[in-house]
Amino acid sequence: MTNHDYSLDSSDKLLAFGRFLFKNHAEFRHNCLGLYAKLSPLWGGGLCENEKLHKTITFPNDCMPLNLRTPIILAAGANKNGKGINGYANLGLGGITVGTATRNFRAGNAHKPRVGLNEFNRLIHNSMGLNNDGIEKISLRVENQIGKARKNNFAVGISIAESPGEEEQTRVQSLIETFRIAYRTADYVEVNVSCPNTGESRLDLKTDFMKTTFESFENFRKTATQKKAIYAKLSPDLTDRQLLSLLDLLASLNVDGVILGNTYPSEKLFYSLPVLNSAGTSGGISGRPLYENTFRKTILAKKHFSQLSIVACGGIDHGLKVKDLLNEGADFVQIYSVLAFRWMAVLKMNREIGQLT
Ligand SMILES: Cc1cc2nc3c(=O)[nH]c(=O)nc-3n(C[C@H](O)[C@H](O)[C@H](O)COP(=O)(O)O)c2cc1C
């Protein structure tokens, strides 16, 4: 495995200066991404025009294929509420996962700051806690924009999660309702069962919960006029054995694919991190340090579950990394943190992949 690196050009250095200027306002910077994407044609942004990068993801069970302008998609969390979706295509992306959406509005964690950066390791530490407008509003926004996105081969998925804090039974019910609403509008649904920063225990290791909810998603899908792909987003801290047994369960429940993976629970790492809350623990790490694990898990998952669509996510910041992951069997990749460290990162990554195609 090569952890391909890039040298900082003048635009990356300018971006670094911006991070320095707003160093105490990381969440504000995070919220500016939509505007940056919308305005990016002013500085060379636009749709990915390299036809060699276009990719259609098909599924063995007649699910609606996903048409991607490039196999690089924006991961969940960057556009939490489904606003200005088509503007993000200007970053050169092949699609976007909107959300994570819960059944109702959530303000997220109360402590501030909820986002921090570690410049040296090019990582982001976040404990936003699933703040979002609720699935009904988000789904309506997606519905109004998805026609244009599809014309541009820009796939739009919705990420959903259970609502932390609810009683077990209500939780199952509200996740199922959230799924149904998301399914109606999105090209694919991504179920986030691995959020490390709501203060709740994660769902990916609760076998009964996983069984009940994914069975019910499948039953609903059987009644739908159009079959769409269902992905589960897993945590990167699973042991190999946990990952394989979870993949076994998901495959038996007809899940089409998995995102490997979410942010890494920060209490398990030892970086000198910006402290995000008094507990100093509940949060997740994203960015460059996750890559090696992403690469290894992609190979492991594909080797044992070749029928699943594998989406690599975590620390991907170079076109050659995308290329390596696709060679190992990933259908496409998702990225997020690199956008904070590399100016117009996806355009550069598309160029890096394009040079080899
Ligand atoms: C500020 C921030 C917010 C995030 N919010 C979500 C979220 O709401 N849902 C989700 O599934 N993942 C969320 N993530 C995780 C990303 O989707 C992605 O899995 C993770 O950052 C690893 O990719 P990266 O190293 O390219 O950033 C968030 C990440 C960051 C940095």
The ligand as an SDF file (V2000), in Angstrom:
LIG
                    3D

 31 33  0  0  0  0  0  0  0  0999 V2000
  -17.4510   17.7190   10.3040 C   0  0  0  0  0  0  0  0  0  0  0  0
  -17.8520   16.3270    9.9110 C   0  0  0  0  0  0  0  0  0  0  0  0
  -19.1930   15.9440    9.9660 C   0  0  0  0  0  0  0  0  0  0  0  0
  -19.5690   14.6570    9.6040 C   0  0  0  0  0  0  0  0  0  0  0  0
  -20.8820   14.3130    9.6580 N   0  0  0  0  0  0  0  0  0  0  0  0
  -21.2710   13.0670    9.2400 C   0  0  0  0  0  0  0  0  0  0  0  0
  -22.6440   12.7160    9.2150 C   0  0  0  0  0  0  0  0  0  0  0  0
  -23.5330   13.5030    9.5460 O   0  0  0  0  0  0  0  0  0  0  0  0
  -22.9530   11.4550    8.8040 N   0  0  0  0  0  0  0  0  0  0  0  0
  -22.0140   10.5310    8.3990 C   0  0  0  0  0  0  0  0  0  0  0  0
  -22.3640    9.4120    8.0200 O   0  0  0  0  0  0  0  0  0  0  0  0
  -20.6970   10.8650    8.3970 N   0  0  0  0  0  0  0  0  0  0  0  0
  -20.3200   12.0910    8.8070 C   0  0  0  0  0  0  0  0  0  0  0  0
  -18.9880   12.4310    8.7910 N   0  0  0  0  0  0  0  0  0  0  0  0
  -18.0050   11.3940    8.3670 C   0  0  0  0  0  0  0  0  0  0  0  0
  -17.6650   11.4990    6.8810 C   0  0  0  0  0  0  0  0  0  0  0  0
  -18.7830   11.2510    6.0790 O   0  0  0  0  0  0  0  0  0  0  0  0
  -16.5640   10.4770    6.4890 C   0  0  0  0  0  0  0  0  0  0  0  0
  -17.0420    9.1850    6.7250 O   0  0  0  0  0  0  0  0  0  0  0  0
  -15.2930   10.6770    7.2830 C   0  0  0  0  0  0  0  0  0  0  0  0
  -15.0100   12.0500    7.4220 O   0  0  0  0  0  0  0  0  0  0  0  0
  -14.0790    9.9710    6.6420 C   0  0  0  0  0  0  0  0  0  0  0  0
  -13.7770   10.5020    5.3930 O   0  0  0  0  0  0  0  0  0  0  0  0
  -12.6000   11.6100    5.1610 P   0  0  0  0  0  0  0  0  0  0  0  0
  -11.3880   11.0940    5.8340 O   0  0  0  0  0  0  0  0  0  0  0  0
  -12.4790   11.7400    3.6800 O   0  0  0  0  0  0  0  0  0  0  0  0
  -13.1060   12.8640    5.7970 O   0  0  0  0  0  0  0  0  0  0  0  0
  -18.5790   13.7170    9.1650 C   0  0  0  0  0  0  0  0  0  0  0  0
  -17.2440   14.1080    9.1040 C   0  0  0  0  0  0  0  0  0  0  0  0
  -16.8670   15.3880    9.4580 C   0  0  0  0  0  0  0  0  0  0  0  0
  -15.4200   15.7750    9.3750 C   0  0  0  0  0  0  0  0  0  0  0  0
  1  2  1  0
  2  3  1  0
  2 30  2  0
  3  4  2  0
  4  5  1  0
  4 28  1  0
  5  6  2  0
  6  7  1  0
  6 13  1  0
  7  8  2  0
  7  9  1  0
  9 10  1  0
 10 11  2  0
 10 12  1  0
 12 13  2  0
 13 14  1  0
 14 15  1  0
 14 28  1  0
 15 16  1  0
 16 17  1  0
 16 18  1  0
 18 19  1  0
 18 20  1  0
 20 21  1  0
 20 22  1  0
 22 23  1  0
 23 24  1  0
 24 25  2  0
 24 26  1  0
 24 27  1  0
 28 29  2  0
 29 30  1  0
 30 31  1  0
M  END
$$$$
